Every structure is written in structure tokens, then in C-alpha cells.
Amino acid sequence: METLIIPLFGSRISPRLDYAEHFQLLSIENRKIVKQESIKIITNNRLERINRIIRMKPDIIICNGLTERCYIELTKSNIKIIPWIQGEIEEALQNYFTGYIHESGQYKFGNKLN
């Protein structure tokens, strides 16, 4: 089983992970959602928001934009990041389940390093 987090802005993926207040926490098994929970993180401190995400122990985060600092802190905690994904959450999940989007390496502001 893997745990996935998606930052929300309504029914869409939030434009910025480090500013999002609402998150969808999903437990996935055999490409199916077995548990789904809405989480709200209220803080003006971006580092505190990142630390709260880390404490939820996700395996993967599907998000749109994020700062380099956010990326570094999350990957130091062995969290895989699938960045620069836009649109409806349901569409992103379908694309993840079919393998259309996946974690593919180290990024720096949207450009693959290797």
C-alpha cells in the first residue's frame, strides 16, 4: 500500500504546494483508492507546512509548482515528488494509475537534471 498526497484548490490541483491549505490524503492499493481523507493545514509558515506534510508520511506527492526548498526537504524525507501536474484531481489520479504520469528523477524548477 502507498500513501499519496495531492494539494487542493477546489477540485483542482493547487498551483503551489507550499501555499496550499487543503490536501487530499489517499491510501492506494493495486491502483485503487482504499482510503481517502481531506486534510487542512493552517499556518503562515511554509516550513511548518512542509514539516506537517512530512509527518503524514506520504510515499508520493502529486503537485503543480513548488519551491526548491520544499522539494529538497520532502525528498530528504524519501518522499517522491511528481511536480508540474495541473488540472482536475480525478484526471491526475487516472493518469497516475495508468502510468501516464510518474516520478521520474530529480528536478530543479521543472527541468530534469539527469
JOZIHU-V738569 format. One record per residue. N is the residue number from 0. RES is the residue in three letters. SS is DSSP state (hx for helix, st for strand, lp for the rest). PSI is psi as a letter, one per 30 degrees, with the letter a starting at -180 (none if undefined). NEAR is the number of other C-alpha atoms within 12 Angstrom. Layout:
[[N | RES | SS | PSI | NEAR] [N | RES | SS | PSI | NEAR]]
//
This chain:
[[0 | MET | lp | k | 16] [1 | GLU | st | l | 22] [2 | THR | st | k | 29] [3 | LEU | st | k | 39] [4 | ILE | st | k | 44] [5 | ILE | st | k | 50] [6 | PRO | st | k | 44] [7 | LEU | st | k | 35] [8 | PHE | st | i | 24] [9 | GLY | lp | b | 19] [10 | SER | lp | g | 19] [11 | ARG | st | l | 26] [12 | ILE | st | k | 35] [13 | SER | lp | k | 31] [14 | PRO | lp | f | 27] [15 | ARG | st | k | 29] [16 | LEU | hx | e | 40] [17 | ASP | hx | f | 37] [18 | TYR | hx | f | 30] [19 | ALA | lp | k | 33] [20 | GLU | lp | f | 30] [21 | HIS | st | k | 29] [22 | PHE | st | k | 37] [23 | GLN | st | k | 38] [24 | LEU | st | k | 30] [25 | LEU | st | k | 31] [26 | SER | st | k | 25] [27 | ILE | st | k | 22] [28 | GLU | st | k | 15] [29 | ASN | lp | h | 11] [30 | ARG | lp | g | 19] [31 | LYS | st | k | 19] [32 | ILE | st | k | 22] [33 | VAL | st | f | 16] [34 | LYS | st | k | 17] [35 | GLN | st | k | 18] [36 | GLU | st | k | 18] [37 | SER | st | k | 20] [38 | ILE | st | k | 21] [39 | LYS | st | k | 21] [40 | ILE | lp | j | 27] [41 | ILE | lp | j | 18] [42 | THR | lp | k | 17] [43 | ASN | lp | f | 13] [44 | ASN | lp | j | 15] [45 | ARG | hx | e | 23] [46 | LEU | hx | e | 22] [47 | GLU | hx | e | 19] [48 | ARG | hx | e | 28] [49 | ILE | hx | e | 36] [50 | ASN | hx | e | 23] [51 | ARG | hx | e | 24] [52 | ILE | hx | e | 39] [53 | ILE | hx | e | 28] [54 | ARG | hx | f | 17] [55 | MET | lp | f | 26] [56 | LYS | lp | h | 24] [57 | PRO | lp | l | 31] [58 | ASP | lp | e | 28] [59 | ILE | st | k | 35] [60 | ILE | st | k | 45] [61 | ILE | st | k | 45] [62 | CYS | lp | l | 43] [63 | ASN | lp | c | 32] [64 | GLY | st | l | 30] [65 | LEU | lp | l | 32] [66 | THR | lp | l | 25] [67 | GLU | hx | e | 21] [68 | ARG | hx | e | 20] [69 | CYS | hx | e | 32] [70 | TYR | hx | e | 36] [71 | ILE | hx | e | 22] [72 | GLU | hx | e | 26] [73 | LEU | hx | e | 33] [74 | THR | hx | f | 26] [75 | LYS | hx | f | 16] [76 | SER | lp | g | 21] [77 | ASN | lp | h | 16] [78 | ILE | lp | k | 30] [79 | LYS | st | k | 30] [80 | ILE | st | k | 38] [81 | ILE | st | j | 39] [82 | PRO | lp | l | 38] [83 | TRP | lp | h | 29] [84 | ILE | lp | k | 33] [85 | GLN | lp | l | 28] [86 | GLY | lp | a | 24] [87 | GLU | st | k | 23] [88 | ILE | hx | e | 28] [89 | GLU | hx | e | 20] [90 | GLU | hx | e | 19] [91 | ALA | hx | e | 32] [92 | LEU | hx | e | 33] [93 | GLN | hx | e | 18] [94 | ASN | hx | e | 20] [95 | TYR | hx | e | 26] [96 | PHE | hx | e | 19] [97 | THR | lp | f | 14] [98 | GLY | lp | g | 14] [99 | TYR | lp | e | 15] [100 | ILE | lp | k | 22] [101 | HIS | lp | l | 23] [102 | GLU | lp | k | 23] [103 | SER | lp | g | 18] [104 | GLY | lp | a | 18] [105 | GLN | lp | k | 21] [106 | TYR | st | l | 25] [107 | LYS | st | j | 20] [108 | PHE | lp | h | 18] [109 | GLY | lp | f | 21] [110 | ASN | st | k | 13] [111 | LYS | st | k | 14] [112 | LEU | lp | e | 10] [113 | ASN | lp | none | 8]]
//
